[in-house]
Each structure stands twice: as structure tokens, then as C-alpha cells.
Amino acid sequence: MRKVPQPTEQEIREGPQAVSFQIANGNTRQSCILQTNFPTKAQAQRYLLANWPAVEKMARDALAMGTVEDGQIKLMMV
């Protein structure tokens, strides 16, 4: 079993980590960001990949509703 990396000093100062991703929107790409409660980028990325179908659906629903802030769809982990 793999060990979870310890947070770096910078990650501790920054607090909970966010991961960025993009979804296709016709012929363009839509930038998205998922704010997590995890202390490391690796854990946040792993969460995104493990929960991709649900995260993608939330991002597409937000895009359909037009909830784009500063050119990004912003999602929060619950």
C-alpha cells in the first residue's frame, strides 16, 4: 500500500488544496477548479480522479446554469 505524502510547508501555509481541470464545451474547453479539504495536492488530485463522473456532472450542470465566475466553474468538495 502506498503512503500518503506529508504536506509540504507551503501546502500547510496555503491550507486546503484546489485542483484545476477542463471539460469540453463544444469546440472549446471550459476551465474548472475543485476546492477540496485535503492538505496535499496529491490527495486532492486523487480525489478528483476517484470521483470524476460526479465532479464532471456537477461541472456540466454548473455550465448549463451559467454559473461561471471569472471564466471558471468553481466547485466545492462536501
C-alpha positions in Angstrom: 0.0 0.0 0.0 1.2 3.5 -0.9 1.9 6.0 1.8 0.2 9.4 1.6 2.7 12.2 1.2 3.0 14.6 4.1 2.0 18.2 3.4 4.9 20.5 2.5 5.4 23.7 4.4 3.9 25.6 1.6 0.8 23.4 1.5 0.4 23.8 5.2 0.6 27.6 4.9 -1.8 27.5 1.9 -4.4 25.3 3.7 -6.8 23.1 1.8 -5.8 22.4 -1.8 -7.7 23.0 -5.0 -7.2 21.2 -8.3 -7.9 22.6 -11.8 -9.3 20.7 -14.7 -11.0 21.3 -18.0 -14.2 20.0 -19.7 -15.1 20.1 -23.3 -17.7 22.7 -24.2 -18.4 22.3 -27.9 -15.2 23.2 -29.8 -13.7 24.9 -26.7 -12.5 24.0 -23.3 -14.0 25.3 -20.0 -11.7 25.8 -17.1 -12.9 24.4 -13.8 -11.5 24.3 -10.2 -12.4 22.0 -7.4 -11.7 23.2 -3.9 -11.0 20.3 -1.5 -10.4 19.8 2.2 -7.2 17.8 1.6 -3.8 19.2 2.8 -1.8 18.0 -0.2 -2.2 18.4 -4.0 -1.7 14.7 -4.5 -4.6 13.8 -2.2 -6.8 16.4 -4.0 -5.9 15.1 -7.4 -6.6 11.5 -6.3 -10.0 12.6 -5.0 -10.8 14.3 -8.4 -9.8 11.2 -10.3 -11.7 8.8 -8.0 -14.8 10.9 -8.2 -14.5 12.1 -11.8 -18.0 11.1 -13.0 -19.8 13.0 -10.2 -17.4 16.0 -10.5 -17.8 16.2 -14.3 -21.6 16.1 -13.9 -21.5 18.9 -11.4 -19.3 21.0 -13.7 -21.6 20.4 -16.7 -24.7 21.2 -14.6 -23.0 24.5 -13.5 -22.0 25.3 -17.1 -25.6 24.7 -18.2 -26.9 27.0 -15.5 -24.3 29.7 -16.4 -22.6 29.8 -13.1 -19.2 30.7 -14.4 -17.1 33.1 -12.3 -14.1 34.9 -13.8 -14.1 32.4 -16.7 -14.0 29.4 -14.4 -16.5 27.0 -12.9 -15.8 26.8 -9.2 -16.8 23.7 -7.3 -16.5 22.8 -3.7 -16.0 19.4 -2.1 -18.6 18.5 0.5 
